[in-house]
Amino acid sequence: MEELLLTKTNRRDFLKKGAGAAAIFTLGTVPFTAFGRDSNVQLTILHTNDVHSRIEPFPMDGSRNQGLGGVARRAALVKKIRQEQPNVLLLDAGDVFQGTPYFNLYGGEVEMTVMSDMGYDAATMGNHDFDNGIAGFVKQLPHANFPFLVSNYNFENTELKGKIQSYKIFKKQGIKIGVFGLGLELNGLVNKKNYGETVYTDPIAKANEVASILKNEEHCDLIICLSHLGYKYREEKVSDQILAKSTRNINLIIGGHTHTFMKAPEDILNLDGKVTTINQVGFAGINLGRLDYFFNRESGKHKMVSAVYPVHEYGLA
């Protein structure tokens, strides 16, 4: 395909309608009929971040998040979308572990199992995914039938050697999607005994390296970064915003770590003056993010619309 161009189309209108959820279910025919069905391919990207072992909804205890979230609701919502859309990717931006007794009692087995049952396609590692040490994470990997992607951690001298991929390529109806992961600096944030001999490398340099491979060697039509760097910071620290403007070839950054509830994605111009989109949907599985990309085979361009689903409203009939 020719170089892809990203255009925001009616994003605000969709978000005004119940966070976009009601409208987005019918986007297969509206408002992109001008593309023509034969030349148009729709790719639906669903995503979470920082779920933190939140298996059940928050308890009804008067707290701010009471009744929100829950994997059963998310699973029902994902199933409904998959029934309606043929080309779906379900992705997570890290911190699968830590936050409820499920992790304390079962060490991550429940989290990995329910994500596998939901059909996650890939995830990256967050800092809390090291909370039981590398050995603890390795112990739970057999329960995950999806890959963990981290390109800027070198695990050669750890038990994770050969068990973590830098990137993965997915093919959906002739569209190639390259997905890779980035983790934040562990030193000073995670106990040294938990990450052992893991070697951290600069995420910007590694992102440019991997994105170049995906674009120029693998010829991907869309490149997605699963980032656990954080959305933005006041101090000088690598964030998704800085990553976007300091790199090339990345179309979408699905973020985590800062638990940022973004009402709509943010577009940032990269080193080439092209758009990189950032999105993040809070924490604890309260929301499910959705981005629909519409690729036109004839022009080589694509358009995107987005929505945020509060799963307590849409997950169960």
C-alpha positions as CSV (number, residue, x, y, z in Angstrom):
1,M,0.0,0.0,0.0
2,E,1.0,3.6,-0.4
3,E,1.8,5.7,2.6
4,L,-1.3,5.7,4.9
5,L,-3.0,9.0,5.8
6,L,-4.9,9.3,9.0
7,T,-8.0,11.5,9.1
8,K,-10.2,12.1,12.2
9,T,-13.8,11.8,11.0
10,N,-16.8,12.7,13.2
11,R,-14.9,11.6,16.3
12,R,-16.5,14.1,18.6
13,D,-20.0,13.3,17.3
14,F,-19.6,9.7,18.1
15,L,-18.1,10.3,21.6
16,K,-21.1,12.6,22.5
17,K,-23.5,9.6,21.9
18,G,-22.9,7.6,25.1
19,A,-19.1,7.7,24.8
20,G,-19.5,6.5,21.2
21,A,-20.7,3.0,22.1
22,A,-24.1,3.1,20.6
23,A,-23.0,4.6,17.3
24,I,-19.9,2.7,16.7
25,F,-21.7,-0.7,16.5
26,T,-23.1,0.4,13.1
27,L,-20.0,1.9,11.7
28,G,-19.6,-0.9,9.2
29,T,-22.1,0.9,7.0
30,V,-22.1,4.5,8.4
31,P,-20.5,6.9,7.7
32,F,-18.0,5.3,5.3
33,T,-20.3,4.1,2.5
34,A,-18.4,6.4,0.1
35,F,-15.5,4.0,0.3
36,G,-17.4,1.1,-1.2
37,R,-17.6,-2.3,0.3
38,D,-15.3,-4.1,-2.2
39,S,-12.4,-1.7,-1.7
40,N,-12.8,-1.1,2.0
41,V,-11.4,-3.2,4.9
42,Q,-12.4,-2.4,8.4
43,L,-10.1,-3.2,11.3
44,T,-11.4,-3.0,14.8
45,I,-8.8,-2.6,17.6
46,L,-10.1,-3.1,21.2
47,H,-7.8,-2.4,24.1
48,T,-7.3,-2.2,27.9
49,N,-4.5,-1.2,30.2
50,D,-3.7,-1.4,33.9
51,V,-6.4,-3.9,34.7
52,H,-4.6,-4.7,37.9
53,S,-6.2,-8.1,38.7
54,R,-9.7,-6.5,38.8
55,I,-11.7,-9.7,38.0
56,E,-15.0,-8.7,39.6
57,P,-16.6,-5.3,39.4
58,F,-15.7,-2.8,42.2
59,P,-17.9,-3.5,45.3
60,M,-21.0,-1.5,46.0
61,D,-19.4,0.3,48.9
62,G,-20.1,3.9,48.1
63,S,-16.7,4.5,46.6
64,R,-16.2,6.4,43.4
65,N,-15.8,3.3,41.2
66,Q,-18.5,1.2,42.8
67,G,-20.1,-1.3,40.4
68,L,-17.7,-0.5,37.6
69,G,-15.7,-2.9,35.5
70,G,-15.7,-6.7,35.7
71,V,-14.2,-9.2,33.3
72,A,-17.6,-11.0,32.6
73,R,-19.0,-7.7,31.2
74,R,-15.9,-7.1,29.2
75,A,-16.0,-10.6,27.8
76,A,-19.6,-10.2,26.8
77,L,-18.9,-6.9,25.1
78,V,-15.8,-8.3,23.2
79,K,-17.9,-11.3,22.1
80,K,-20.6,-9.0,20.8
81,I,-18.2,-6.9,18.8
82,R,-16.5,-10.0,17.4
83,Q,-19.9,-11.3,16.2
84,E,-20.4,-8.0,14.3
85,Q,-16.9,-7.4,13.0
86,P,-14.7,-9.9,11.2
87,N,-11.3,-8.2,11.8
88,V,-10.7,-7.6,15.5
89,L,-7.5,-7.3,17.5
90,L,-7.7,-7.3,21.4
91,L,-4.7,-5.8,23.0
92,D,-3.4,-4.8,26.5
93,A,-0.8,-2.3,27.6
94,G,0.4,-3.9,30.8
95,D,0.0,-4.1,34.5
96,V,-2.2,-7.2,34.3
97,F,-1.1,-8.1,37.8
98,Q,-1.6,-6.7,41.3
99,G,-4.5,-4.9,42.9
100,T,-6.9,-7.5,44.3
101,P,-6.8,-10.7,46.4
102,Y,-7.0,-12.8,43.2
103,F,-3.4,-11.9,42.5
104,N,-2.3,-12.5,46.1
105,L,-3.9,-15.9,46.2
106,Y,-3.3,-17.2,42.7
107,G,-0.2,-15.3,41.5
108,G,-1.7,-14.3,38.2
109,E,-3.2,-17.5,37.0
110,V,-6.7,-16.1,37.0
111,E,-5.7,-13.0,35.1
112,M,-3.9,-15.0,32.4
113,T,-6.7,-17.5,32.1
114,V,-9.5,-15.0,31.7
115,M,-7.5,-13.0,29.1
116,S,-6.9,-16.2,27.2
117,D,-10.6,-17.0,27.4
118,M,-11.4,-13.5,26.0
119,G,-9.1,-14.1,23.1
120,Y,-6.5,-11.4,23.7
121,D,-4.1,-11.2,20.8
122,A,-1.1,-9.6,22.6
123,A,-0.1,-7.7,25.7
124,T,3.0,-5.9,27.0
125,M,4.5,-6.0,30.4
126,G,4.0,-3.3,33.1
127,N,6.1,-2.8,36.2
128,H,3.6,-4.6,38.4
129,D,3.9,-7.7,36.2
130,F,7.2,-8.2,38.0
131,D,5.7,-8.1,41.4
132,N,6.2,-11.9,41.9
133,G,9.5,-11.7,40.3
134,I,10.5,-13.1,36.9
135,A,10.1,-16.6,38.2
136,G,6.5,-15.8,39.2
137,F,5.7,-14.4,35.8
138,V,7.3,-17.4,34.0
139,K,5.2,-19.7,36.2
140,Q,2.0,-18.1,34.8
141,L,2.9,-18.0,31.1
142,P,1.5,-21.4,30.4
143,H,-2.0,-20.0,31.2
144,A,-1.6,-17.3,28.5
145,N,-2.3,-18.4,25.0
146,F,-1.3,-14.9,23.7
147,P,2.2,-13.4,23.4
148,F,3.7,-10.7,25.6
149,L,5.6,-8.2,23.5
150,V,8.5,-6.1,24.9
151,S,11.2,-4.8,22.6
152,N,13.3,-2.7,25.0
153,Y,13.9,-5.2,27.8
154,N,16.7,-7.7,27.3
155,F,15.9,-10.9,29.1
156,E,18.9,-13.0,27.9
157,N,20.2,-13.6,31.4
158,T,16.8,-14.3,33.0
159,E,14.3,-17.1,33.0
160,L,12.3,-15.1,30.5
161,K,14.9,-15.7,27.7
162,G,13.1,-16.8,24.6
163,K,9.7,-16.4,26.2
164,I,9.0,-12.7,25.3
165,Q,8.8,-11.4,21.7
166,S,9.8,-8.0,20.5
167,Y,6.9,-7.8,18.0
168,K,4.3,-9.8,16.3
169,I,2.6,-9.3,12.9
170,F,-1.1,-10.0,12.4
171,K,-2.9,-10.3,9.1
172,K,-6.5,-9.3,8.7
173,Q,-8.2,-9.5,5.3
174,G,-5.0,-8.6,3.5
175,I,-4.0,-5.9,5.9
176,K,-0.7,-6.4,7.8
177,I,-0.6,-5.0,11.4
178,G,2.7,-4.9,13.3
179,V,2.5,-4.7,17.0
180,F,5.4,-4.2,19.4
181,G,5.8,-3.3,23.1
182,L,7.8,-0.9,25.3
183,G,8.4,-0.9,29.0
184,L,9.5,1.8,31.4
185,E,12.7,2.1,33.4
186,L,12.5,-0.6,36.1
187,N,15.4,0.7,38.2
188,G,14.1,2.7,41.1
189,L,10.5,1.6,40.5
190,V,10.7,-2.2,40.9
191,N,12.7,-4.1,43.4
192,K,16.0,-5.3,41.8
193,K,15.4,-8.8,43.0
194,N,12.1,-8.9,41.0
195,Y,13.5,-8.0,37.6
196,G,17.0,-9.5,38.1
197,E,19.3,-9.2,35.2
198,T,16.7,-7.7,32.9
199,V,18.5,-4.9,30.9
200,Y,16.5,-1.8,30.0
201,T,17.3,0.0,26.8
202,D,16.1,3.5,25.6
203,P,12.5,3.2,24.4
204,I,12.8,5.9,21.8
205,A,15.8,4.4,20.1
206,K,14.3,0.9,20.2
207,A,10.9,2.1,19.0
208,N,12.5,3.7,15.9
209,E,14.5,0.5,15.3
210,V,11.5,-1.9,15.5
211,A,9.0,0.4,13.7
212,S,11.5,0.7,10.8
213,I,11.7,-3.0,10.6
214,L,7.9,-3.4,10.6
215,K,7.5,-0.6,8.0
216,N,10.4,-1.1,5.6
217,E,11.2,-4.8,5.9
218,E,7.9,-6.4,6.9
219,H,5.8,-3.9,4.9
220,C,3.1,-3.5,7.6
221,D,0.1,-1.3,6.7
222,L,-0.4,-0.3,10.4
223,I,2.1,-0.2,13.2
224,I,0.9,-0.3,16.8
225,C,3.0,0.3,20.0
226,L,1.8,-1.2,23.3
227,S,3.4,1.3,25.7
228,H,3.7,1.1,29.4
229,L,5.6,4.4,29.5
230,G,2.8,6.6,30.7
231,Y,0.8,9.3,28.9
232,K,2.7,12.5,30.0
233,Y,4.7,13.9,32.9
234,R,5.6,17.3,34.3
235,E,9.3,16.3,34.6
236,E,11.6,15.3,31.8
237,K,10.7,11.7,31.4
238,V,9.9,9.6,28.4
239,S,6.1,9.5,27.9
240,D,3.8,8.5,25.1
241,Q,3.6,12.1,24.0
242,I,7.4,12.3,23.8
243,L,7.6,8.9,22.1
244,A,5.1,10.0,19.5
245,K,6.9,13.1,18.5
246,S,10.4,11.5,18.6
247,T,9.8,8.5,16.3
248,R,8.8,7.5,12.8
249,N,6.4,5.0,11.3
250,I,4.2,4.4,14.4
251,N,0.5,4.9,13.6
252,L,-1.0,4.2,17.1
253,I,0.3,4.1,20.6
254,I,-1.9,2.2,23.1
255,G,-0.7,3.4,26.5
256,G,-0.7,2.5,30.1
257,H,0.9,3.1,33.5
258,T,-0.6,6.6,34.3
259,H,-4.2,5.3,34.5
260,T,-5.3,8.1,32.2
261,F,-9.0,8.2,31.3
262,M,-8.8,9.7,27.8
263,K,-12.2,10.7,26.4
264,A,-10.7,10.7,22.9
265,P,-7.4,9.8,21.3
266,E,-4.8,12.4,20.8
267,D,-3.0,13.0,17.5
268,I,0.7,14.1,17.6
269,L,2.9,14.9,14.7
270,N,6.0,12.6,14.5
271,L,9.5,13.3,13.2
272,D,8.2,13.2,9.6
273,G,5.2,15.5,10.3
274,K,2.8,12.6,10.1
275,V,0.2,11.6,12.7
276,T,0.8,9.2,15.6
277,T,-2.3,8.6,17.6
278,I,-2.2,8.0,21.4
279,N,-5.0,6.4,23.4
280,Q,-5.4,5.1,27.0
281,V,-8.6,4.1,28.8
282,G,-8.0,4.4,32.5
283,F,-7.5,1.4,34.7
284,A,-9.1,-1.7,36.3
285,G,-11.0,-2.7,33.2
286,I,-13.6,0.1,33.8
287,N,-13.5,1.0,30.1
288,L,-12.8,-0.9,26.9
289,G,-11.2,1.3,24.2
290,R,-12.1,0.9,20.5
291,L,-10.6,2.3,17.3
292,D,-12.0,1.4,13.9
293,Y,-9.6,1.8,11.0
294,F,-11.1,1.8,7.5
295,F,-8.5,1.0,4.8
296,N,-9.2,1.8,1.2
297,R,-7.4,-0.7,-1.1
298,E,-7.6,1.6,-4.1
299,S,-6.2,4.8,-2.5
300,G,-3.9,3.2,0.1
301,K,-5.3,5.6,2.7
302,H,-7.2,4.9,5.9
303,K,-9.6,6.7,8.2
304,M,-10.2,6.1,11.9
305,V,-13.0,6.7,14.4
306,S,-12.9,5.9,18.1
307,A,-15.1,5.1,21.0
308,V,-14.8,4.4,24.7
309,Y,-17.1,1.7,26.3
310,P,-17.9,1.8,30.0
311,V,-18.2,-1.9,30.3
312,H,-20.8,-1.8,33.1
313,E,-23.2,-0.1,30.6
314,Y,-22.6,-2.3,27.6
315,G,-21.1,-5.6,28.7
316,L,-24.2,-7.5,29.6
317,A,-27.7,-7.6,28.3
